[in-house]
Amino acid sequence: MIFLGCPTTVGGSFYCFNNKLTSLEGCPVIVGKDFYCFNNQLTSLKGCPTTVGGDFYCWNNKTKFSKEYARSLCKVKGDVNV
C-alpha cells in the first residue's frame, strides 16, 4: 500500500498509524507538526517526510527502527519515538 493523492506539504500533524502500511512512498514531504506512522507493517522509512516540525512516531512496525535511522532520512525538530 502506498499513498496516492497526498499533499506534498501538511501544515499540521499527519496521521497514518494503524493502517497496515508497507511503504511510506507518496506521503507528504513536509509535515509542520507531528508525523505518526506507528502500528503498521513498515520495513523501511524510505519515503517518509524530509522535514517534520514536531515529533516523529514510528514504533510497532515490522522492523524496529532506530532514532538515528529516522533522523538520517528526516530532519525532525522534536523527538523521534521508536
Buried (B, 14 or more C-beta within 10 A) or exposed (E): EEBEEBEEEBEEBBBBBEEEBBBBBBBBBBBBBBBBBBBBEBEBBEBBBEBBBBBBBBEEBEEEBEBEBBEEBBEBEEEBBB
